[in-house]
């Protein structure tokens, strides 16, 4: 098969898959109402959300570097950051698959043991759950309004 034909097949399959998933994502949606809501949305809030999002991901990459430091010292932060973002990107497509791809990516970029990298992800999840439980425990101290509404 020639490279041109491969490219055509690849792009055709990609477009068909995109249309297939868009159909399922938007079926039953009132498109005119959606367009009306989107036309009146304040997109400055989206822009305001980018800096905290970037800082959050930078802190997560730093945390991952801290957890991986006993396995390998002197890893490039850029490789940790890109592995993390690749994992998050894949989580948007197939939930939790990104968690399995992160160790593969850091293994390829930094030659870190896949099993050690996967172990750090378990530690991250435990830390995330404990942090969530801590914040949930603080909620009644910070908020006195109705919780069931």
N, C-alpha and C positions, 0 to 999 in steps of 0.2 A: 504494500500500500504506500503510495507516495506521501510525502510530508504535507503537500497541499490538501490531499484528500483527508488525511488524518486531522488536519486543522479544521476543515469544514465539518467533519463528523464531531469533533470535540466541541466546537462552538454551537452546532445544532443541538447536541445533547444538552449542553449547558443552558441554552435558551429554553428548550422544552422543559427541563427540570425547573427552571425559574418560573415559567408560566404555570406549571403544575402546582408548585407550592404557593404561588401568589393566589391562584384560584382557591385553594383550601384556606389560605389565610384570610381572604376577604369575602368568601361566600357568605351570604346572608347580611352583608353590610350595606347600609344605605349610602351609596357612593356620593350622591349629591349632598347629603347631610355631612358626610365626612369632609368633602371639599369645602363646604361652608365653614365648618369648624376650623379646618386648617388655614383657610384664608383669613380668619380673624384671630389666629393664635399669635401670641407675643413670643417671637423667636429669640428675643434677648435673653430669656430665661435659659434657653438651650446653650447659648454662648456662655452665660454665667456659670453653667454647670461643668464646662470643660476644665477649668483650672482645678477644682476639687477632684475631679475624676482623674486627671493626670497625676496630681499629688498622691492620691490614693494608690494608684498603680505603681508609682515610684516607691512608695513605702512598702508595698507588697513585694516588689522586686528586692528591695533592701533586706526585708525580713527573710526572703528565700535565700539570699546570699549568706545571711547570718546563720541560717540553719544548715546550709551546705558547707560552711567554712571548715568544719572538722574533716570533711571528705576531701575538699580541695581548696587550697588557699589561692588568692590572687586571680579569681575569675573576673573576666571583663563584665562590668555592669551592663554594658550594651547587650551582651549575649543573654544575661539573665532577663533583662527587660523584654527583649524580642521573644524569648521562649515563653515568658509569661503572657505576652499579648497574643501570640499564636494560640496558646491554650484557651484564652478567653474568646478569641474569635471562633474557634471550633465549638466552644460551649454554646455559642449563639446558634449554631447549626444543629448540633447534636449534643444535648446536655450531658455533662460529665465526661464526654470523650476528650475534651481539652485537658482534663486532669491526667489522662493517660498519655497524651501527646507531649505535655511539658517535659517529662523525664526523657523522652526520646529526643526532643529538640536540644535540651541542655547536654545530653550525651553526645550528640553530633557536634555541637558548637564548642564544648569545653571538655569533652572526654570524661564526663562524670558518670559514675556507675548509675545505670538506670534504676536499679533496686534502691540505692541510697537516695536518689532524687525522689523516687516514689514514696519512700519512707518519710521524707520531709513534708510531702504533701499531706500525709496522714497527720503529722504533727500540726501542720497549718490548720487543718479542719478541726482538730481538737481545740486549738487555740481560738478559732473562729466561734465554735459552739460555746466555749466558756465565756468569751467576750459578749456574745449575744445574751447568754443567761444572766451575766452581770448587769448588762444594760436593762434587761427586762425586770430584774429585781429592783433597779433604781427607778423604774417608771412610776410606781405609786408615790415615790418621794418627790418627783418632779412635776407630776401632772395630777390634778385633783378632779378633773372633769369626768364625764361619763365615758367608760371604756367600751361599752357594748354597742354604742351607736356607730 
